[in-house]
Amino acid sequence: MRYQVLVLDSEIKELTAGTEITKFQMLAARACSGDEFYNLEVKLCHSEKSILSTTPDDNYSGNTPKVLHANPTFRANFSKDEWYGFELEPPFKYNGSSGLIFEIIYQGNNDGDIMSYFDSDRGRTLEARTLTGAGSLQGMQPIRIHYKDNTGFIKQIQMHPINQVKVYCKSSPGLITIHLRLNEQSKVSIDVFDTKGSCVKSILSNTNMVKGYHTLQWDCTSISGTPVSQGIYYSQFMINTQPVAKKIIVKTNQ
């Protein structure tokens, strides 16, 4: 398995030339209890890319990645949504202007799915099943970078996908609850469509929403106020310029 994460220079503006990066962490997408990874290596490299290509070696922008962590047998023990990571030895010295590519290479018995978390800003992570073949592009992986400031104090930068959207039906019929997490102030539109592509309800229209968690509800009624039929619908989000579509299932009281 070969896994790359791209960090843009705009996301690490507080790092200056010579800043030492000491640790790299990721957010576990699932729980692991004793899962083993073999011949694990963590590499770090400067890159001028703004989006990854599907060929891992092309993403280095002509630079040579440095192996900063190696472990012949890494045993994973952590819960879902727990941060896990790797100490970098020696620390990586940042050049003050480029983006960064963190790369993890290993062999294992779980296909590496603990690293796949959320797909929003496509082209920020690359997952390749072999060391030489092309991979598939995904969204931004939640990560943390630890670094030393100019006084030697350890600080961290945490990066998440730009926005996350989660939709689910509550147990009571006739009500859809929408959970929305925004990592920045955004303009949000939410429309509901039936399987024929017709808009049945507009929940939000270009509404300014602050950074953080939001909960909204749809009472499963149409634009005219009448209850919609039981079945499959699609919620279409537009968060700034980022479209997100989610399937929802409406259950009626009947």
GUBA-345599 format. One record per residue (C-alpha): x, y, z; residue number from 0; residue in one letter. Coordinates in Angstrom, 3 decimals, padded with zeros to 6 digits, m for minus. Each point is the difference from the previous one (the first is absolute). Last residue first. Example, Ala and Ser with C-alpha at 12.3 -4.5 7.8 and 13.67 -1.06 7.14 Angstrom:
REM residues 2
X/Y/Z/i/aa
013.670/m001.060/007.140/1/S
m001.370/m003.440/000.660/0/A
END
This chain:
REM residues 254
X/Y/Z/i/aa
m048.380/004.905/007.241/253/Q
002.048/002.446/002.034/252/N
002.308/000.630/m002.920/251/T
003.592/m001.042/m000.547/250/K
002.230/002.116/m002.213/249/V
003.361/m001.423/m001.027/248/I
002.869/002.383/m000.650/247/I
002.756/m000.079/m002.611/246/K
002.646/002.699/000.370/245/K
001.459/002.394/m002.569/244/A
002.834/002.458/000.679/243/V
000.915/002.963/m002.214/242/P
002.885/002.296/001.019/241/Q
m000.207/003.557/m001.345/240/T
m000.994/001.592/003.329/239/N
m001.649/m003.054/001.522/238/I
m002.564/m001.172/m002.557/237/M
m001.944/m002.923/001.408/236/F
m002.313/m002.268/m001.986/235/Q
m002.198/m002.306/002.097/234/S
m001.161/m003.045/m001.937/233/Y
m003.249/m001.889/000.483/232/Y
m000.939/m003.672/000.403/231/I
m003.449/m001.144/001.131/230/G
m003.156/000.948/001.868/229/Q
m002.074/002.616/m001.747/228/S
000.326/003.678/000.828/227/V
m002.263/001.679/002.566/226/P
m001.774/003.146/m001.259/225/T
001.504/003.436/000.671/224/G
m000.081/001.259/m003.593/223/S
003.811/m000.155/m000.248/222/I
m000.189/m003.613/001.186/221/S
m000.145/m001.381/003.535/220/T
002.446/m002.422/001.591/219/C
000.355/002.031/003.204/218/D
003.551/000.992/m000.897/217/W
002.304/000.726/002.909/216/Q
003.224/001.899/000.504/215/L
002.917/m000.508/002.399/214/T
003.167/002.071/m000.220/213/H
003.566/m000.587/001.188/212/Y
002.732/002.606/m000.371/211/G
000.982/002.976/m002.163/210/K
m002.790/002.486/m000.559/209/V
m002.792/m000.334/m002.526/208/M
m000.982/002.505/m002.703/207/N
m003.056/m001.263/m001.916/206/T
000.096/m000.463/m003.775/205/N
m003.440/m001.635/000.063/204/S
m000.826/m002.472/002.766/203/L
m002.625/m002.762/000.239/202/I
m001.290/000.130/m003.587/201/S
m002.569/m002.736/m000.546/200/K
m001.259/m002.383/m002.722/199/V
002.539/000.760/m002.706/198/C
m000.599/m002.373/m002.936/197/S
002.844/m002.313/m001.001/196/G
m002.141/m003.066/m000.683/195/K
001.290/m001.703/003.180/194/T
m001.347/002.859/002.114/193/D
002.021/003.087/000.829/192/F
000.657/001.852/003.267/191/V
001.812/003.343/000.003/190/D
002.611/001.345/002.402/189/I
001.914/003.252/m000.559/188/S
002.889/001.116/002.201/187/V
002.224/003.073/m000.014/186/K
003.000/m000.703/002.177/185/S
001.895/001.015/003.125/184/Q
002.796/m002.553/000.374/183/E
000.445/m003.586/001.148/182/N
m003.705/m000.651/m000.450/181/L
m001.679/m003.044/001.525/180/R
m003.526/m000.851/m001.068/179/L
m002.396/m002.425/001.646/178/H
m003.300/m000.372/m001.829/177/I
m002.997/m001.518/001.768/176/T
m002.805/m001.383/m002.155/175/I
m003.468/m000.314/001.513/174/L
m003.135/m001.858/m001.139/173/G
000.611/m003.189/001.913/172/P
001.559/000.081/003.500/171/S
003.295/m001.874/000.117/170/S
001.909/002.978/m001.359/169/K
001.111/m000.152/m003.594/168/C
003.623/000.832/m000.775/167/Y
002.137/002.602/m001.720/166/V
003.672/000.792/000.590/165/K
001.880/002.809/m001.684/164/V
003.630/000.947/000.503/163/Q
001.694/003.177/m001.115/162/N
003.516/001.030/m000.987/161/I
001.454/m003.420/000.824/160/P
001.980/000.234/003.206/159/H
003.395/001.452/000.890/158/M
001.527/000.385/003.439/157/Q
003.188/001.981/000.543/156/I
002.065/m000.762/003.083/155/Q
002.418/001.681/002.383/154/K
003.156/m001.209/001.766/153/I
001.984/002.789/001.721/152/F
003.603/000.363/m001.184/151/G
m000.088/003.810/000.236/150/T
m000.135/000.438/m003.785/149/N
m002.948/m002.387/m000.231/148/D
000.428/m003.760/m000.082/147/K
m002.469/m002.027/m002.086/146/Y
m002.877/m002.467/000.283/145/H
m002.135/m000.617/m003.092/144/I
m003.528/m001.325/000.414/143/R
m002.124/m001.761/m002.605/142/I
m003.592/m000.438/m001.208/141/P
000.349/m001.453/m003.523/140/Q
m001.136/002.326/m002.782/139/M
m002.002/m001.715/m002.716/138/G
000.826/m003.002/m002.142/137/Q
002.017/m000.828/m003.099/136/L
000.511/m003.600/m001.110/135/S
003.439/m001.485/m000.608/134/G
002.401/m000.757/m002.825/133/A
002.422/m002.908/000.218/132/G
003.577/m000.239/001.274/131/T
m000.297/m000.631/003.747/130/L
m003.330/m001.823/m000.250/129/T
m003.482/000.624/001.413/128/R
000.181/003.742/m000.602/127/A
m001.975/002.514/002.085/126/E
000.408/003.684/m000.807/125/L
m001.132/002.879/002.172/124/T
m000.733/003.655/m000.790/123/R
m001.434/m000.520/m003.485/122/G
m003.671/000.143/000.939/121/R
m000.997/002.594/002.621/120/D
m002.855/m001.872/001.651/119/S
000.665/m003.706/000.524/118/D
000.287/m000.932/003.661/117/F
001.925/m002.583/001.990/116/Y
002.192/m002.447/m001.862/115/S
002.975/m000.706/002.244/114/M
m001.510/m002.890/001.977/113/I
m000.693/m001.606/m003.389/112/D
003.605/m001.044/m000.411/111/G
m000.782/m003.267/m001.775/110/D
m000.361/m001.761/003.374/109/N
002.709/m002.684/000.094/108/N
003.030/002.193/m000.486/107/G
002.914/001.149/m002.106/106/Q
001.164/003.571/000.418/105/Y
000.709/003.371/m001.569/104/I
m001.141/003.286/001.545/103/I
000.571/003.281/m001.840/102/E
m000.258/003.566/001.245/101/F
000.205/002.522/m002.802/100/I
000.700/003.618/000.858/99/L
m000.679/003.386/m001.576/98/G
002.801/002.395/m000.709/97/S
001.076/003.399/001.396/96/S
001.916/m000.127/003.287/95/G
002.450/m002.787/m000.826/94/N
m001.200/m002.282/002.829/93/Y
002.587/m002.016/001.904/92/K
m001.181/m003.553/000.750/91/F
000.783/m001.284/003.491/90/P
002.514/m002.892/000.131/89/P
m001.853/m002.032/000.941/88/E
m003.692/000.664/m000.591/87/L
m002.284/m001.322/002.743/86/E
m002.981/m001.825/m001.500/85/F
m003.709/000.261/000.417/84/G
m003.363/m000.936/001.442/83/Y
m002.964/002.277/000.673/82/W
m003.172/m001.775/001.102/81/E
m003.088/000.253/m002.208/80/D
m000.550/m003.774/000.182/79/K
001.938/m001.497/002.888/78/S
003.676/m000.871/000.185/77/F
002.421/m002.914/000.087/76/N
002.082/m000.436/m003.153/75/A
003.020/m002.297/000.108/74/R
002.843/001.282/m002.173/73/F
002.512/m002.670/m001.017/72/T
003.165/000.876/m001.957/71/P
m000.284/003.655/001.137/70/N
001.491/002.941/m001.845/69/A
m000.472/003.738/000.577/68/H
001.666/002.941/m001.721/67/L
000.570/m001.426/m003.487/66/V
000.745/003.063/m002.139/65/K
m001.736/000.673/m003.301/64/P
002.182/001.214/m002.888/63/T
m001.229/003.084/m001.843/62/N
m000.869/000.149/m003.717/61/G
m003.546/001.249/000.623/60/S
m000.570/m002.928/002.418/59/Y
m003.480/m000.685/m001.383/58/N
001.188/m001.818/m003.114/57/D
001.229/m002.914/002.128/56/D
m003.539/m000.764/001.195/55/P
m001.703/m000.282/m003.420/54/T
m003.700/000.925/000.451/53/T
000.859/003.699/m000.028/52/S
m000.338/002.074/003.142/51/L
m001.403/003.528/000.090/50/I
001.735/003.289/000.795/49/S
003.411/m001.519/m000.657/48/K
003.190/001.929/000.823/47/E
001.291/m002.743/002.275/46/S
002.376/m000.329/002.949/45/H
000.417/m003.582/001.215/44/C
m000.753/m002.177/002.995/43/L
000.175/m003.766/000.314/42/K
m001.465/m002.401/002.568/41/V
001.087/m003.626/m000.421/40/E
m001.730/m003.183/001.139/39/L
001.672/m003.306/m000.764/38/N
m003.015/m001.854/001.393/37/Y
m003.354/001.192/001.328/36/F
m001.724/m002.011/002.725/35/E
m003.527/000.313/001.354/34/D
000.085/m000.342/003.806/33/G
m003.369/001.582/000.650/32/S
m000.875/002.554/m002.641/31/C
m003.043/002.269/000.023/30/A
m001.046/001.727/m003.200/29/R
000.652/003.206/m001.929/28/A
002.991/000.812/002.206/27/A
000.997/003.666/m000.052/26/L
003.576/000.599/m001.147/25/M
003.132/001.275/001.741/24/Q
003.449/001.198/m001.133/23/F
002.722/000.984/002.461/22/K
003.151/002.120/000.258/21/T
m000.185/002.633/m002.728/20/I
002.992/002.311/000.485/19/E
m000.387/003.596/m001.228/18/T
003.026/000.904/m002.147/17/G
m001.865/002.420/m002.264/16/A
m003.173/001.153/001.744/15/T
m003.144/m001.933/000.958/14/L
m002.931/002.274/000.874/13/E
m001.240/m000.168/m003.605/12/K
m000.678/m003.730/000.281/11/I
m003.379/m000.291/m001.741/10/E
000.898/002.377/m002.846/9/S
003.013/m002.213/m000.837/8/D
m002.418/m002.825/m000.805/7/L
000.191/m003.345/001.810/6/V
m000.259/m003.059/m002.273/5/L
m000.536/m003.443/001.548/4/V
001.492/m003.115/m001.621/3/Q
m000.729/m003.697/000.632/2/Y
001.845/m002.987/m001.395/1/R
m001.167/m003.490/000.831/0/M
END
